[in-house]
Structure formats: C-alpha cells, structure tokens
Amino acid sequence: MILSLLRPAAQAASPHQSNGIGTFLTSVGHDITSVFVPAPASAHAHRRTRHVRKPVHHPEPGFGVPQGTIAAHALTSTDTTLPLVEWDGRTTTLQTATQAAKPAWMAVLVTGTQLVQACEGKWVHPVDSTPTCGIPGGVSDIALTWDRSRLTTAPTWQDFWDVARHPGRRGLHFGARTTLEIALLADGVAPQDIYSTLSTSAGVERALRRLDLLRPYIVWWETPADAARIMEQSGALMLSAPATEVTSVSARAPSGPATSLFVAGTQGVLRSPLFWAIPTNVSAESAHRTLEQLRMHAPHLEDMPVPVPPEKPPTFLTVSDTFWSLHGEALEQQFEARFVPRTP
C-alpha cells in the first residue's frame, strides 16, 4: 500500500526504474525531503500535488425491522437518521445472522418468543448483565385483510371460512403461531379462551381440523413479503397479513386508480409485542453504544390498521409469548407434518 502511494514520487526523482530496496528507500527519502525543501527554480518547474488518502469510513449495519416497515413509515422515533434494514422475521434468519462473522444489524426487532430463544442460545447480548436480553420496541399486528373491490363490507374470521357465501382463495401464514389462533377464533372460541384451548390435545386438533376444511382454498405465505405479493397480484379474496405490509402495499400503489385494493380490518387483530435485541456478533463497545441510543430515542413499531370506513373500536388478541415459548416447537412440527405434504 505504501509502495503504491509513493511510486509517482520515485518516478519524479529518477529517470531510471529499479525494483531494488535501495531505490525504494531513496524514493521515500526524496518524497519526505520534498515536503520541507523547495524544488529548484526551473523554467519547466511545476507544482506537484500531494494526494492525501482519507480514512475509509465503513458505515455500521442498520437496525433490523419487519418487512413493510419502511414504506409504511411505521417506526416512530425522535432519531430520524436511524438506518433501517428490513428482515423476514424467520427465527432461522435471526440465528444465522447473529452468528455470522459480520453483523447484519446493530439491533433487531424480534417477538418475545424469539427473544427468549435468542437469549437462551446466546445469539444476542444480555442487557445490563441481567438475564433480560431486550427492551420494548412496539408491536406487530396480523390483521384480517380483504379485497374491497370484491367484498364491500368488513368480514370476520367466521366469514373467512365461509367460502359458500364468499368464494375465493384465502391467504394464511404457513406456521402454527397466529394461524392456530385464527382457526379457533373462526370456530367460535372466545379470545380469552384461546390459549387454554390450545393447551389441550383436543384444542389443537380442533384448530387443525378447522384448517383442513379450508385447505383447498388456502394460499400459504411464509414472510411478510410473500403476503404483499398475494395482495399485489390479487391472489386471494381475504388473507391474514402484517398490518405494515397492508400499509406498504397501498403506499407503493401508483397514483390514480389504486392497484392495491386491500384494506385491513380492526376486529380480531393478533398483536405480538416486539423487543429490540443486539446480536452477539456486534462488538461489546458498539453494543453498549447501541443500547444507549435505543434507550435515548426509544424507536417503536406502531402501525394500527385504519378501518375503511371507520367502524367499531379495534379489538385485539395479544399473542402469548409464554405459551409459544413452552409449546411452539412441538406445535410447529405438528403443523408442518400435517400441511407440508399437501400444500397447494
């Protein structure tokens, strides 16, 4: 690197080229001397410009937020310079990124269930040397979303299953979490009884049988971006979808007649608390600075779907991280075993 920088000076010092170490030292000495001693006067003298290499600045990774957040302008913070990077929300993605040689995020928004797993697996830094590994970061909402060009009144989760009255495809998240809750809500289970029902084998089977009834009409999505594509392509009449993606798809629609006709309802919204976590592949110094930044500016994800037109006050089912931390692995395996081979 030093040799490449000083080669022009060496060429100016001598008309002869040499690759020896003596020539190198001579050229270095000439270049240093020329800083302090003026060049001799000459009719052909010219000012030699010295180029000083500026230190290269490598920007730090951004802050990981769920897909759809940026276009939806859903992250509220007093720090408007916060660099945001969207991620797909998969636990496998979280594990891989936090264990990579180079960090993908300075901090990342995760669900409470993912936080417990990441903390136990030492994928993320503890906060203040305590067992806690995250600080509150807002909420993520899964809403019943529908194509208002084909359905003029807001549907319910019961309507979601009524393909006789409302024919068409249905989009659902391919996973037990939130999908089993939706199935039980559609089957008439009260929100306050969802997790006591899912805590029994009979309750799980009830939810799975309900999904079996809808199976021929289901279009599965795995990431928020998948749900967005279903809406952009009008691939379903109704779907469960992240509220951020509903807003994001609408924001991306061109002016004039909207290409996206999907709107999110406010009844029976499944709400998951989110937490900021700092990956362990972020250095201790950077992790400390990031934690202070998060505490100072408290960025929160808030994107409550707005009813069109305004209707009843919103109702929520808060997804139980305690339940999914205890039963999630077994239920996800059971869900996949039942639906993967016959996914349409």
Secondary structure as UniProt FT lines:
FT   HELIX           2..13
FT   HELIX           21..36
FT   TURN            43..44
FT   STRAND          62..66
FT   TURN            67..68
FT   HELIX           69..72
FT   STRAND          75..76
FT   TURN            80..81
FT   STRAND          84..87
FT   HELIX           91..98
FT   STRAND          105..111
FT   HELIX           112..120
FT   TURN            121..122
FT   TURN            128..129
FT   STRAND          135..147
FT   TURN            148..150
FT   HELIX           157..161
FT   TURN            163..165
FT   STRAND          170..173
FT   TURN            177..178
FT   HELIX           179..186
FT   TURN            187..188
FT   HELIX           191..193
FT   HELIX           194..198
FT   HELIX           201..214
FT   HELIX           215..217
FT   STRAND          218..221
FT   HELIX           224..232
FT   TURN            233..234
FT   STRAND          238..242
FT   HELIX           243..252
FT   STRAND          262..264
FT   STRAND          269..277
FT   TURN            280..281
FT   HELIX           284..297
FT   STRAND          300..301
FT   STRAND          316..318
FT   HELIX           321..339
FT   HELIX           340..342
//
